[in-house]
C-alpha cells in the first residue's frame, strides 16, 4: 500500500482547529473556564469573590473592642463567664481574617492568661467596615475549682491572626462602660471567628 504524505499546511490547519475547539481559558474572577476533553468539551464556572483573594487583615487596620456579656458581674452559667472580642475593618478594601486572633491578659509581668481556640477555623472575608467576632469563655475568680492562677485586668493585648504587631484594647461591659475581666486558669477558650450579623 503506498505511503500517504500529508502537507505541512494540513497539520497547521488541524492544530488551529483544535485550538478553536478548546476555546479560551480564563482564570479571572467569575469567568468561565472551557477545557477540551477527548470525547466532549466540559465547561466549569468558578466564582470567586474579591474578598476571597484579599490580603490578610492587620492589627492596626482593625478597630477592636472587648466587651463582657450582659450580667457577667455575677457568676456565669456553670461557673463560666463570657466576653466578646470584635474587630472591625477600618478600611474601604477587603481583608482576610484567617485564624484565631492573639489574646493575652496579664497582671503586670506576673500571672497571665492567653486565648486559645480549637482546630483551624475557616478564614473570614471582611469587606470594608465589616466586623468579625470571637466569643470568649473563661472561669471567673471565686468559682469553685477555679484555682489560684488568675488575672484581674481592665485591658488586654490583641492581634490579628498571624500578625506579630499587637495593640491594647480596654475591657468594657455590655453597655460600653469600663469594666474588669476577672479570669482564672491557663487559657481563655475562643470560639471560631465569625462575621458579625445584624444586631451583633
URUR-V215706 format. One record per backbone hydrogen bond with DSSP energy under -1.0 kcal/mol. CO is the residue of the C=O (numbers start at 1). NH is the residue of the N-H. If there is no record, write none. Layout:
# URUR-V215706
co: (CO | CO)
nh: (NH | NH)
This chain:
# URUR-V215706
co: (7 | 7 | 8 | 9 | 10 | 11 | 12 | 13 | 14 | 15 | 16 | 17 | 18 | 19 | 28 | 31 | 33 | 35 | 40 | 42 | 44 | 51 | 55 | 59 | 61 | 63 | 65 | 66 | 67 | 69 | 71 | 76 | 77 | 79 | 81 | 82 | 83 | 84 | 85 | 86 | 87 | 88 | 89 | 95 | 96 | 96 | 97 | 102 | 103 | 104 | 105 | 106 | 107 | 111 | 113 | 114 | 116 | 124 | 126 | 127 | 130 | 131 | 132 | 133 | 134 | 135 | 136 | 137 | 138 | 139 | 140 | 143 | 148 | 149 | 151 | 153 | 154 | 156 | 157 | 158 | 159 | 160 | 167 | 169 | 171 | 172 | 173 | 177 | 181 | 183 | 186 | 188 | 189 | 194 | 197)
nh: (10 | 11 | 12 | 13 | 14 | 15 | 16 | 17 | 18 | 19 | 20 | 21 | 22 | 23 | 31 | 46 | 44 | 42 | 37 | 35 | 33 | 54 | 96 | 62 | 90 | 88 | 86 | 172 | 84 | 72 | 74 | 79 | 80 | 140 | 138 | 69 | 136 | 67 | 134 | 65 | 132 | 63 | 129 | 126 | 57 | 98 | 124 | 159 | 115 | 157 | 113 | 108 | 110 | 107 | 105 | 188 | 190 | 97 | 95 | 130 | 89 | 196 | 87 | 194 | 85 | 191 | 83 | 189 | 81 | 184 | 143 | 146 | 150 | 185 | 183 | 181 | 171 | 169 | 104 | 167 | 102 | 163 | 158 | 156 | 179 | 68 | 176 | 173 | 153 | 151 | 114 | 116 | 137 | 133 | 200)
